[in-house]
């Protein structure tokens, strides 16, 4: 077999495995679980959802109000009415330092994490601050993205499988989609922040002018200091992107050598 073709399949397979384990698998296993919890149907939460959530939340941030014995235990999190996030790996981390919040409890500010399929962290606390400055609650933003996220990743995974299994110039370009994941996420995330900063309401404690929240680095909203940085999931989609590019060029070389 052509060495370039072997390399292309290896890189693509590795990218697919990372994508599946980091995002697709936990998103599928946890799909609809938060709706069941919100509806008070905790008995309908599957054992698989509990296992996956418990596994993927090892070492993940938990609210300071969450009982310690409930950490990494979905059943106890539900029983204690703790704030529960999604299971997939977080892609971006945002935190706000509020003057009235104790540094001991939030040394780096009130943290919220963005995922392909939702949020985690101190979402309730963040929504309180959003309300204070006249912004919408977090769940208003990225609704379409969160709803189609699981289906988009499944379609992407299927495309990568076709790339691995078949040799075709047309199929070769499919792998450029996972290669663009970091840029696609940043573009969508930036637009989401822009929309929030330019759709302010009168319910705030005071009025502020429309603004563009800081996408990367440290910034300021009213008297709140903001921090916005990549989380582990973003670094993984960068790895997926690089592997996909390597697979693309290796397959291009293989196709040229085979005159396909």
C-alpha positions in Angstrom: 0.0 0.0 0.0 1.2 3.5 -0.8 3.0 5.0 2.2 1.3 8.4 1.9 -2.1 6.7 1.9 -1.1 4.9 5.1 -0.1 8.1 6.7 -3.3 9.8 5.6 -5.4 7.1 7.1 -3.4 7.1 10.3 -3.6 10.9 10.8 -7.3 10.9 10.0 -8.1 7.9 12.3 -6.2 9.6 15.2 -8.1 12.8 14.6 -11.4 10.9 14.6 -10.6 9.0 17.8 -9.8 12.3 19.6 -13.0 13.9 18.3 -15.0 10.9 19.4 -13.6 10.5 22.9 -13.5 14.3 23.6 -16.8 15.4 22.2 -19.0 13.1 20.2 -19.2 10.2 22.7 -20.1 12.3 25.8 -22.5 14.4 23.8 -24.4 11.4 22.6 -24.4 9.7 26.0 -25.6 12.8 27.8 -28.0 14.0 25.1 -31.3 15.2 26.6 -30.2 14.5 30.2 -30.3 18.1 31.4 -33.8 18.4 30.0 -34.9 15.3 32.0 -33.3 16.8 35.2 -35.0 20.2 34.6 -38.3 18.4 34.2 -37.9 16.6 37.4 -37.6 13.2 35.7 -34.3 12.1 37.3 -35.5 8.5 37.3 -35.4 8.5 33.5 -31.8 9.5 33.4 -29.9 6.4 32.0 -27.1 4.6 33.7 -24.9 5.3 30.7 -25.5 9.1 31.1 -24.5 8.9 34.7 -21.4 6.8 34.0 -20.2 9.1 31.2 -20.9 12.3 33.2 -19.1 11.0 36.3 -16.1 9.9 34.2 -15.8 13.1 32.2 -16.2 15.4 35.2 -13.3 14.0 37.1 -11.2 17.0 38.1 -13.7 19.4 36.5 -14.7 22.7 38.3 -17.7 22.4 40.6 -19.6 25.3 42.2 -18.5 26.3 45.7 -22.1 25.6 46.8 -21.9 22.0 45.6 -21.5 19.4 48.5 -18.0 17.8 48.3 -19.5 14.3 48.5 -21.6 15.1 45.4 -18.5 16.0 43.2 -18.3 13.6 40.2 -21.5 11.9 41.2 -24.5 12.9 39.0 -27.1 11.3 41.3 -25.9 13.3 44.3 -25.6 16.4 42.2 -29.2 16.0 41.2 -30.3 15.3 44.8 -28.5 18.4 46.1 -30.0 20.6 43.3 -26.4 21.5 42.3 -25.6 23.3 39.0 -24.9 20.6 36.5 -23.0 21.1 33.2 -22.7 19.0 30.1 -20.3 16.0 29.9 -18.2 16.9 26.8 -14.8 18.7 27.3 -14.9 22.5 27.7 -13.5 24.5 24.8 -13.3 28.0 26.2 -13.2 29.4 29.7 -14.5 32.8 30.8 -14.5 34.3 34.3 -15.5 37.6 35.8 -14.0 39.2 38.9 -16.9 40.9 40.7 -16.0 43.4 43.4 -18.7 42.0 45.8 -17.6 38.4 45.4 -15.1 37.0 47.9 -11.6 36.3 46.5 -11.4 33.2 48.7 -14.3 31.6 46.9 -13.5 32.8 43.4 -9.7 33.5 43.3 -9.8 33.8 39.4 -13.3 35.2 39.2 -16.7 33.5 38.6 -15.9 30.7 36.0 -18.0 29.6 33.1 -17.0 27.0 30.4 -18.2 26.8 26.9 -18.8 23.4 25.2 -20.1 22.4 21.8 -23.4 21.4 23.4 -23.8 23.8 26.3 -22.2 25.4 29.4 -20.8 24.4 32.8 -19.4 26.2 35.8 -21.1 29.1 37.7 -23.7 29.7 35.0 -26.3 30.9 37.5 -23.9 33.4 39.0 -22.9 34.6 35.5 -26.5 35.1 34.6 -26.9 37.2 37.7 -24.1 39.5 36.5 -25.5 39.5 33.0 -28.8 40.7 34.4 -27.1 43.4 36.5 -25.6 45.0 33.3 -28.6 44.5 31.1 -27.5 41.4 29.2 -29.5 38.3 28.3 -29.0 35.1 30.3 -26.4 32.7 28.7 -29.0 30.2 27.5 -30.2 32.8 25.0 -27.0 32.6 23.0 -25.8 29.8 20.7 -29.2 28.0 20.8 -29.0 26.7 17.2 -25.3 25.7 17.6 -26.1 23.7 20.8 -29.1 22.0 19.2 -27.3 20.9 16.0 -23.9 20.4 17.6 -24.3 16.6 18.2 -25.7 16.1 14.6 -22.9 18.2 13.1 -20.2 16.2 14.8 -21.9 12.9 13.8 -22.0 14.0 10.2 -18.4 15.2 10.5 -17.3 11.8 11.9 -19.1 10.0 9.1 -17.3 12.2 6.6 -13.9 11.3 8.2 -14.8 7.6 8.0 -15.5 8.0 4.3 -12.2 9.8 3.9 -10.4 6.9 5.6 -12.2 4.1 3.7 -12.2 5.5 0.2 -9.8 7.2 -2.2 -11.5 10.1 -4.0 -10.4 13.7 -4.7 -13.9 14.9 -3.7 -13.8 13.0 -0.4 -10.4 14.3 0.3 -11.7 17.8 0.8 -14.1 16.6 3.6 -11.2 16.5 6.0 -10.7 20.2 5.6 -13.8 20.7 7.7 -12.3 19.3 10.9 -9.1 21.2 9.9 -11.1 24.4 10.2 -12.7 23.6 13.6 -10.7 26.1 15.7 -11.4 28.9 13.3 -15.1 28.0 13.0 -15.4 27.9 16.8 -13.7 31.3 17.4 -15.7 32.9 14.6 -19.0 31.7 16.1 -17.9 32.4 19.6 -16.9 36.0 18.6 -20.2 36.6 16.9 -22.1 35.2 20.0 -20.2 37.7 22.2 -20.8 40.6 19.8 -24.5 39.8 19.8 -24.7 39.8 23.6 -22.8 43.1 23.8 -25.0 44.8 21.3 -28.4 43.6 22.5 -28.6 45.2 25.9 -31.8 45.7 27.9 -33.2 48.3 30.3 -33.5 45.9 33.2 -29.9 46.4 34.2 -28.9 48.3 37.4 -27.4 50.9 35.1 -27.1 51.5 31.4 -23.9 50.8 29.5 -23.1 51.4 25.8 -23.0 48.5 23.4 -19.6 46.9 23.5 -17.6 43.9 22.2 -16.6 41.6 25.1 -13.0 40.4 25.0 -12.7 37.2 23.0 -9.2 36.3 24.2 -7.3 37.7 27.2 -8.3 40.1 29.9 -10.9 42.8 29.5 -13.5 44.8 31.4 -17.3 45.0 31.5 -18.6 47.9 33.7 -16.8 47.4 37.0 -16.1 43.7 36.3 -12.7 42.4 35.1 -13.1 39.6 32.6 -10.7 36.7 31.7 -11.2 34.8 28.5 -8.9 31.9 27.6 -8.9 28.5 25.8 -9.8 25.4 27.8 -8.6 21.8 27.2 -11.2 21.2 24.5 -9.8 24.0 22.3 -6.3 22.6 22.4 -7.7 19.2 21.4 -9.6 20.7 18.4 -6.3 22.4 17.4 -4.7 18.9 17.5 -7.6 17.5 15.4 -7.1 20.4 13.0 -3.3 19.7 12.5 -3.9 16.0 12.1 -6.6 16.6 9.5 -4.3 18.9 7.5 -1.6 16.3 7.6 -4.1 13.7 6.5 -5.3 16.0 3.6 -1.8 16.6 2.2 -0.8 13.0 2.6 -3.9 11.8 0.7 -3.3 14.5 -1.9 0.2 13.1 -2.4 -1.1 9.5 -2.5 -3.7 10.4 -5.1 -1.1 12.2 -7.3 1.3 9.2 -7.0 -1.6 6.8 -8.0 -2.8 9.2 -10.8 -6.3 9.2 -9.4 
